């Protein structure tokens, strides 16, 4: 019986969960769920100066918002330092590692001489076979592993294929520092082994690390996990992803109004494909996912595509769920007047959402579109709306206000019929009065149907907003 799949996501808590890390987590999560395995979470917090608790919290929050749950409790790499040192001592005892007493000055000289002679600036192994009796007094050594000096180290990779590293190009790298703390290279191998990780899925910037990590696996006689190194995400211009391209924390995408299911769908398509399918549920992704379908070429982040995809998910979302997201988003980004307006106008906003959803690509756009419901009078006009409210159109609004004020039936059909009759009597196209009417009632030129707006905000508010514009016509 084959061993159950165990993947891991292992971020460093030195900042937010960036978009590349989120995609790595997604692929690890999808493969674990596809195979009925587990995805473990390891916080690689050995850099004590840069690792922070707020960053750990941001990572956990980002993963939770994306809907990427992990199995078991998150593991702190720092808390396992004693275990890392124990394995290093095992390698020392077995003669597969050794103490190195080189000073930093010696190492600098060594590199400079190598460069001058046209050789790679690597450690030359001078303490590899020296007896302990040569150790200088009072110097704390580092522990270096004995890397093979000939032959090949082969990384069998699901994306990159067979990647061959010449052993002669590797030096005896450090696994334990002079203060007894492990290096990243060593800690990762010990943790992955002890956690039972069977599949390592990570960015291809770790591909060269894989060769060194295999040296440690082989020295310990441990099974090397299956490896998958995925190309990094680039910006639309093909350059390495930077903040201007979208290399922000996952929480930034939430604050910009993207839905987690849209971001999951979009990230899945950055480096993985299932035929020509562009829009698919997370359940479908899990069902279809395979390591063999991962792309070898770098993918490009495109905000336009993400926006279009997000618009699809907004259109498909249940209004009640969207309303809750709008309230949470307004609160998180500090739009306090919108937050209060949404909370105080819940039923009206819910009623308006089916008309608003097709018009928005982000939750922030939805909030903007809903503002007409709870805006305070007199309404602030956007530039396009203000341009529609001329002395002539305000005269039409005054006449319509009189007609609407006498109506007993305040329904969409009745209001629409009254406006059409007025337009016909004055030889006007309906748009000539409907657009200024929308501007007067909402302060903008985009909204649900203008007569739907009148019903949504109610007779009293609609008449008051028209009165504001009629008063301006008579000044």
C-alpha positions as CSV (number, residue, x, y, z in Angstrom):
1,X,0.0,0.0,0.0
2,X,1.4,3.4,-1.0
3,X,2.3,6.0,1.6
4,X,-0.4,8.7,2.1
5,X,0.5,12.0,0.5
6,X,1.8,14.7,2.9
7,X,2.6,18.2,1.5
8,X,3.7,21.3,3.4
9,X,3.5,25.0,3.0
10,X,6.5,26.6,4.8
11,X,6.4,30.5,4.7
12,X,8.9,32.7,6.5
13,X,7.1,35.2,8.8
14,X,9.1,38.2,7.8
15,X,6.2,39.9,6.1
16,X,2.7,39.3,4.6
17,X,1.6,36.2,2.7
18,X,2.5,37.4,-0.8
19,X,0.7,36.3,-3.9
20,X,3.4,33.8,-5.0
21,X,3.3,32.2,-1.6
22,X,-0.5,32.0,-1.8
23,X,-0.2,30.1,-5.1
24,X,2.3,27.7,-3.6
25,X,0.0,27.1,-0.7
26,X,-2.9,26.5,-3.1
27,X,-1.0,23.9,-5.2
28,X,0.1,22.1,-2.0
29,X,-3.4,22.2,-0.7
30,X,-5.0,21.1,-3.9
31,X,-2.7,18.1,-4.3
32,X,-3.2,17.0,-0.7
33,X,-7.0,17.3,-1.0
34,X,-6.9,15.5,-4.5
35,X,-5.1,12.5,-3.1
36,X,-6.8,12.4,0.3
37,X,-3.6,13.3,2.0
38,X,-2.6,16.1,4.3
39,X,-1.1,19.6,4.0
40,X,1.0,20.7,6.9
41,X,1.9,24.3,7.8
42,X,5.4,25.1,9.0
43,X,6.4,28.6,10.0
44,X,10.1,29.0,9.1
45,X,10.9,31.5,11.9
46,X,14.6,30.8,12.4
47,X,15.5,34.4,11.3
48,X,14.8,35.8,14.8
49,X,15.6,39.4,13.8
50,X,13.1,39.5,11.0
51,X,10.4,37.0,12.1
52,X,7.4,38.7,13.9
53,X,4.2,37.5,15.4
54,X,2.1,40.0,13.4
55,X,3.6,38.4,10.2
56,X,2.7,34.9,11.5
57,X,-0.9,36.2,12.2
58,X,-1.1,37.7,8.7
59,X,0.0,34.4,7.1
60,X,-2.6,32.4,9.1
61,X,-5.3,35.1,8.3
62,X,-4.4,35.1,4.6
63,X,-4.6,31.3,4.3
64,X,-7.9,31.2,6.2
65,X,-9.5,33.9,4.0
66,X,-8.4,32.1,0.9
67,X,-10.0,28.9,2.3
68,X,-6.8,27.0,2.4
69,X,-7.0,24.9,5.6
70,X,-4.1,23.0,6.9
71,X,-3.9,19.8,8.9
72,X,-2.8,19.9,12.6
73,X,-1.2,22.8,14.4
74,X,1.3,25.1,12.6
75,X,4.8,24.0,13.4
76,X,7.5,26.5,14.5
77,X,10.8,25.7,12.9
78,X,12.7,27.7,15.6
79,X,11.1,25.5,18.3
80,X,12.9,22.5,16.8
81,X,16.4,23.8,17.0
82,X,17.5,21.1,19.4
83,X,16.4,18.4,17.0
84,X,18.3,20.1,14.1
85,X,21.4,20.1,16.3
86,X,20.9,16.5,17.3
87,X,20.9,15.4,13.6
88,X,24.0,17.5,12.9
89,X,25.8,15.7,15.8
90,X,24.6,12.3,14.3
91,X,26.3,13.3,11.1
92,X,29.5,14.3,13.0
93,X,29.5,11.0,14.9
94,X,29.1,9.1,11.6
95,X,32.0,10.9,9.9
96,X,29.6,12.5,7.4
97,X,30.1,16.0,8.7
98,X,33.0,17.8,10.4
99,X,33.9,20.8,12.5
100,X,35.4,23.7,10.6
101,X,37.4,26.4,12.5
102,X,38.0,28.9,9.6
103,X,37.7,32.5,10.7
104,X,35.7,34.9,8.6
105,X,39.0,36.5,7.5
106,X,40.3,33.1,6.2
107,X,37.0,32.6,4.3
108,X,37.3,36.0,2.7
109,X,40.9,35.3,1.6
110,X,39.9,31.9,0.3
111,X,37.2,33.4,-1.9
112,X,39.4,36.3,-3.2
113,X,42.1,33.8,-4.2
114,X,39.6,31.6,-6.0
115,X,38.3,34.5,-7.9
116,X,41.8,35.7,-8.8
117,X,42.5,32.2,-10.2
118,X,39.2,32.0,-12.1
119,X,37.7,29.4,-9.8
120,X,34.2,29.6,-8.2
121,X,34.5,31.4,-4.8
122,X,33.7,28.4,-2.6
123,X,35.0,26.9,0.7
124,X,37.9,24.7,-0.1
125,X,37.3,21.9,2.4
126,X,40.5,22.6,4.4
127,X,39.1,21.2,7.6
128,X,37.4,18.2,6.0
129,X,40.0,15.6,7.1
130,X,42.1,17.4,9.7
131,X,42.3,15.8,13.1
132,X,40.5,17.3,16.1
133,X,44.0,17.9,17.7
134,X,44.5,20.7,15.2
135,X,41.5,22.6,16.5
136,X,42.5,26.1,17.8
137,X,41.7,26.8,21.4
138,X,38.7,28.9,22.3
139,X,37.2,28.9,18.8
140,X,33.6,27.6,18.3
141,X,33.4,25.7,15.1
142,X,30.7,25.5,12.5
143,X,29.6,22.1,11.3
144,X,29.9,21.4,7.6
145,X,28.5,18.4,5.8
146,X,30.9,16.3,3.6
147,X,29.4,16.8,0.2
148,X,30.3,14.2,-2.5
149,X,33.2,15.3,-4.6
150,X,32.4,13.4,-7.8
151,X,29.4,12.1,-9.6
152,X,26.0,13.6,-10.2
153,X,23.2,14.7,-7.8
154,X,20.0,14.3,-9.7
155,X,16.8,16.1,-8.8
156,X,13.8,14.2,-10.2
157,X,11.2,16.9,-10.6
158,X,7.6,16.7,-11.7
159,X,7.9,20.0,-13.6
160,X,11.6,20.5,-14.4
161,X,12.2,16.8,-15.3
162,X,15.6,15.4,-14.4
163,X,17.9,18.2,-13.3
164,X,21.6,17.1,-12.9
165,X,24.0,18.9,-10.6
166,X,27.7,18.0,-10.8
167,X,28.9,17.1,-7.3
168,X,32.2,18.9,-8.0
169,X,30.4,22.2,-8.1
170,X,29.1,21.8,-4.5
171,X,31.1,22.8,-1.5
172,X,30.9,21.4,2.0
173,X,28.2,23.8,3.2
174,X,27.4,24.7,6.8
175,X,24.6,22.8,8.5
176,X,25.2,24.2,12.1
177,X,26.5,27.6,12.9
178,X,29.1,28.3,15.5
179,X,26.4,29.3,18.0
180,X,24.7,25.9,17.6
181,X,21.8,27.1,15.5
182,X,20.9,25.3,12.3
183,X,21.1,26.8,8.8
184,X,18.0,26.9,6.7
185,X,19.3,24.2,4.4
186,X,19.7,21.7,7.2
187,X,16.5,22.7,9.2
188,X,14.3,22.2,6.2
189,X,15.5,18.7,5.6
190,X,15.2,17.6,9.2
191,X,11.7,19.1,9.5
192,X,10.4,17.6,6.2
193,X,11.7,14.2,7.2
194,X,10.3,14.3,10.7
195,X,6.9,15.7,9.5
196,X,6.6,12.8,7.0
197,X,6.5,15.1,4.0
198,X,6.2,13.0,0.8
199,X,5.9,15.8,-1.8
200,X,7.7,19.1,-1.8
201,X,5.9,21.7,-4.0
202,X,7.7,25.1,-4.1
203,X,9.0,27.9,-6.3
204,X,11.8,27.0,-8.7
205,X,14.1,29.5,-7.0
206,X,14.6,26.6,-4.6
207,X,15.8,24.2,-7.3
208,X,19.5,24.7,-6.5
209,X,18.7,24.2,-2.8
210,X,17.3,20.8,-3.7
211,X,20.7,19.5,-4.7
212,X,22.2,20.5,-1.3
213,X,19.2,19.1,0.6
214,X,19.5,15.8,-1.2
215,X,23.1,15.6,0.1
216,X,21.7,15.7,3.6
217,X,19.0,13.2,2.9
218,X,21.5,10.8,1.5
219,X,23.9,11.3,4.3
220,X,21.2,10.4,6.8
221,X,19.9,7.5,4.7
222,X,16.5,9.1,4.5
223,X,14.0,8.9,1.5
224,X,14.1,12.0,-0.6
225,X,10.5,13.4,-1.1
226,X,9.1,13.8,-4.6
227,X,9.9,17.3,-5.8
228,X,8.0,19.8,-7.8
229,X,9.6,23.2,-8.5
230,X,7.1,25.6,-10.1
231,X,8.2,28.7,-12.1
232,X,7.8,32.0,-10.4
233,X,5.1,34.5,-11.3
234,X,6.1,37.4,-13.5
235,X,4.5,40.8,-14.1
236,X,2.6,41.5,-17.4
237,X,5.8,42.9,-18.8
238,X,7.7,39.6,-18.2
239,X,9.8,41.0,-15.4
240,X,10.0,39.5,-12.0
241,X,6.8,40.2,-10.1
242,X,7.1,43.4,-8.0
243,X,4.8,45.5,-5.9
244,X,3.7,47.5,-9.0
245,X,2.6,44.3,-10.7
246,X,0.7,42.9,-7.8
247,X,3.2,41.4,-5.4
248,X,1.3,42.5,-2.4
249,X,-0.1,40.7,0.6
250,X,-3.2,38.6,0.2
251,X,-5.0,41.0,2.6
252,X,-4.4,43.8,0.0
253,X,-6.5,41.8,-2.5
254,X,-9.3,41.4,0.1
255,X,-9.1,45.2,0.7
256,X,-9.3,45.9,-3.1
257,X,-12.5,43.9,-3.2
258,X,-11.6,40.6,-4.7
259,X,-13.5,37.5,-3.5
260,X,-11.4,34.5,-2.2
261,X,-13.0,32.1,-4.7
262,X,-12.0,34.3,-7.6
263,X,-8.5,34.7,-6.4
264,X,-8.2,30.9,-5.9
265,X,-9.4,30.4,-9.5
266,X,-7.1,33.0,-10.8
267,X,-4.0,31.7,-9.0
268,X,-4.7,28.2,-10.1
269,X,-4.5,29.3,-13.7
270,X,-1.1,30.9,-13.0
271,X,1.0,27.9,-13.8
272,X,-1.6,25.1,-14.1
273,X,-4.3,24.3,-16.6
274,X,-7.1,22.0,-17.3
275,X,-7.7,22.2,-21.1
276,X,-9.1,25.6,-22.0
277,X,-11.1,26.0,-18.8
278,X,-10.8,29.5,-17.4
279,X,-13.6,29.5,-14.8
280,X,-14.0,26.6,-12.5
281,X,-15.0,25.9,-8.9
282,X,-12.5,25.0,-6.2
283,X,-14.1,21.5,-6.1
284,X,-13.4,21.1,-9.8
285,X,-9.8,22.3,-9.4
286,X,-9.2,19.7,-6.7
287,X,-10.8,17.0,-8.9
288,X,-8.7,17.9,-11.9
289,X,-5.4,18.8,-10.3
290,X,-2.2,16.9,-11.2
291,X,1.4,17.8,-10.8
292,X,2.0,16.8,-14.4
293,X,-0.4,19.6,-15.6
294,X,1.8,22.3,-14.0
295,X,3.5,24.6,-16.6
296,X,7.2,24.8,-17.0
297,X,7.2,28.4,-18.2
298,X,6.7,31.4,-16.0
299,X,3.1,32.8,-15.8
300,X,2.2,36.5,-16.0
301,X,0.0,38.3,-13.5
302,X,-2.7,40.4,-15.1
303,X,-5.0,42.6,-13.1
304,X,-7.4,42.9,-16.0
305,X,-7.9,39.2,-16.2
306,X,-8.3,39.0,-12.4
307,X,-10.9,41.8,-12.5
308,X,-12.9,40.1,-15.2
309,X,-12.8,36.8,-13.4
310,X,-13.8,38.5,-10.1
311,X,-16.7,40.1,-11.9
312,X,-18.0,36.7,-12.9
313,X,-17.9,35.5,-9.3
314,X,-19.6,38.7,-8.0
315,X,-22.4,38.1,-10.5
316,X,-22.8,34.6,-9.3
317,X,-22.7,35.3,-5.6
318,X,-25.7,35.2,-3.3
319,X,-26.7,38.8,-2.4
320,X,-26.8,38.0,1.4
321,X,-23.2,36.8,1.3
322,X,-22.1,39.8,-0.8
323,X,-23.7,42.2,1.5
324,X,-21.7,40.7,4.5
325,X,-18.5,41.0,2.4
326,X,-19.4,44.7,1.6
327,X,-19.9,45.5,5.2
328,X,-16.7,43.8,6.3
329,X,-14.7,45.4,3.5
330,X,-16.0,48.9,4.2
331,X,-15.0,48.4,7.9
332,X,-11.5,47.0,7.1
333,X,-10.6,49.8,4.7
334,X,-11.8,52.5,6.9
335,X,-14.8,53.7,4.9
336,X,-16.8,54.5,7.9
337,X,-19.7,56.4,6.3
338,X,-20.2,53.5,3.9
339,X,-20.0,51.0,6.7
340,X,-22.7,52.8,8.7
341,X,-24.8,53.4,5.5
342,X,-24.7,49.7,4.6
343,X,-25.5,48.6,8.1
344,X,-28.5,51.0,8.4
345,X,-29.8,50.2,4.9
346,X,-29.5,46.4,4.9
347,X,-32.8,45.5,3.4
348,X,-32.7,48.1,0.7
349,X,-29.1,47.2,-0.3
350,X,-30.1,43.5,-0.4
351,X,-33.0,44.4,-2.7
352,X,-30.7,46.4,-4.9
353,X,-27.8,43.9,-5.2
354,X,-29.2,41.8,-8.0
355,X,-29.3,44.9,-10.2
356,X,-25.9,46.1,-8.9
357,X,-23.9,42.8,-9.2
358,X,-23.7,42.8,-13.0
359,X,-22.2,46.3,-13.0
360,X,-19.3,45.6,-10.6
361,X,-15.9,43.8,-10.9
362,X,-14.9,44.3,-7.3
363,X,-16.6,44.6,-3.9
364,X,-15.4,48.2,-3.7
365,X,-17.2,49.0,-6.9
366,X,-20.3,47.4,-5.4
367,X,-20.0,49.7,-2.4
368,X,-19.7,52.7,-4.7
369,X,-22.7,51.6,-6.7
370,X,-24.8,51.1,-3.5
371,X,-24.0,54.6,-2.1
372,X,-27.0,56.2,-3.7
373,X,-29.2,54.2,-1.3
374,X,-27.8,55.9,1.9
375,X,-26.1,59.0,0.6
376,X,-27.0,62.1,2.6
377,X,-28.9,65.0,1.0
378,X,-28.0,67.1,-0.9
379,X,-26.3,64.5,-2.9
380,X,-22.7,65.1,-4.1
381,X,-22.6,64.8,-7.9
382,X,-19.9,63.1,-9.8
383,X,-18.6,65.0,-12.8
384,X,-20.7,63.2,-15.5
385,X,-23.9,63.5,-13.4
386,X,-23.3,67.2,-12.8
387,X,-23.0,67.7,-16.6
388,X,-26.4,66.3,-17.1
389,X,-28.1,68.7,-14.8
390,X,-28.5,71.8,-16.9
391,X,-31.2,74.6,-16.5
392,X,-33.2,72.9,-19.2
393,X,-33.1,69.4,-17.7
394,X,-33.9,70.8,-14.2
395,X,-37.1,72.3,-15.7
396,X,-38.1,68.8,-16.9
397,X,-37.3,67.4,-13.4
398,X,-39.6,70.1,-11.9
399,X,-42.4,69.0,-14.2
400,X,-41.8,65.3,-13.4
401,X,-41.7,66.0,-9.7
402,X,-45.2,67.4,-9.9
403,X,-46.4,64.4,-11.9
404,X,-44.7,61.9,-9.5
405,X,-46.0,63.8,-6.4
406,X,-49.6,63.2,-7.5
407,X,-49.2,59.5,-8.1
408,X,-50.8,57.0,-5.7
409,X,-49.2,53.9,-7.4
410,X,-45.4,54.1,-6.5
411,X,-44.4,51.1,-8.6
412,X,-41.7,50.7,-11.3
413,X,-44.4,50.2,-13.9
414,X,-46.4,53.2,-12.9
415,X,-43.4,55.6,-12.6
416,X,-42.0,54.3,-16.0
417,X,-45.4,54.9,-17.6
418,X,-45.7,58.4,-16.3
419,X,-42.2,59.3,-17.5
420,X,-42.8,57.9,-20.9
421,X,-46.1,59.8,-21.2
422,X,-44.3,63.1,-20.3
423,X,-41.5,62.4,-22.8
424,X,-44.0,61.7,-25.6
425,X,-46.0,64.8,-24.8
426,X,-42.8,66.9,-25.0
427,X,-41.4,65.2,-28.1
428,X,-38.5,63.8,-26.1
429,X,-36.7,60.5,-26.1
430,X,-37.0,58.7,-22.7
431,X,-33.3,58.9,-22.2
432,X,-33.4,62.7,-22.4
433,X,-35.3,62.7,-19.1
434,X,-34.2,59.4,-17.6
435,X,-30.5,60.2,-17.5
436,X,-30.9,63.6,-15.7
437,X,-33.5,61.9,-13.4
438,X,-30.9,59.2,-12.5
439,X,-28.3,61.9,-11.9
440,X,-30.6,63.8,-9.6
441,X,-31.6,60.7,-7.7
442,X,-28.2,59.0,-7.4
443,X,-25.5,61.6,-8.0
444,X,-24.0,59.4,-10.7
445,X,-24.7,58.1,-14.2
446,X,-24.5,54.4,-13.4
447,X,-27.2,52.7,-11.2
448,X,-30.0,50.2,-11.4
449,X,-32.9,51.3,-13.6
450,X,-33.9,54.8,-12.6
451,X,-37.5,53.7,-11.7
452,X,-36.1,50.8,-9.7
453,X,-34.0,53.4,-7.8
454,X,-37.1,55.4,-7.0
455,X,-38.9,52.4,-5.6
456,X,-35.8,51.3,-3.6
457,X,-35.2,54.6,-1.9
458,X,-38.9,55.3,-1.4
459,X,-41.3,58.1,-2.3
460,X,-40.3,60.5,0.4
461,X,-36.5,60.3,-0.3
462,X,-37.0,60.4,-4.1
463,X,-39.2,63.5,-3.9
464,X,-36.8,65.2,-1.5
465,X,-33.8,64.6,-3.9
466,X,-35.8,65.9,-6.8
467,X,-36.8,69.0,-4.7
468,X,-33.0,69.7,-4.2
469,X,-32.5,69.9,-7.9
470,X,-35.6,71.8,-8.6
471,X,-34.6,74.4,-6.0
472,X,-31.3,74.9,-7.9
473,X,-33.3,75.5,-11.1
474,X,-35.1,78.4,-9.5
475,X,-32.2,80.2,-7.9
